[in-house]
């Protein structure tokens, strides 16, 4: 199974929420805990970040497909729901 790439910025409050939501989801469901996640701080890997089509962080990609991109004003629950949907998409293959 390929890694889920999660592009983020360390200073982004939505990214902090996404990290917490991912931890909660992985604790709630063993299938989610088994998913390989690669957290990519976009300012540290600009060439890789530039190779993906997104504007807002956090943004999730799997096998080159964008699974999720943050939207301004998202609540923690909305971010968690987006992550859950992305994780479920990967589990379905």
C-alpha positions, 0 to 999 in steps of 0.5 A: 500500500502506498503512503498517504501524503499529507502536506502541511505547514507547522504554523497552520492551525488547521494542520494542527487540528488535522494531526490531532484528528488523525491521531484520534481516528487511528486510535479509534479504528485499527484499519486506520492505524495501519495506514502509512502516513507521510507528513510533509512540511511543505516549506521543507520540501518545496519541490515535492509540494510544488509537484502536487496541485493544491492551494490550502493545507492540509492536503492529502494525496494517495497514488497521485490523487488528491483525496482532501484539501482544507477549506478556510474556516473548517472546524475540527469535526469537519477536518476529522470527517475529511480525514475519515473519508480519505482514509476510507477511500484508501482502504477501499483501494 
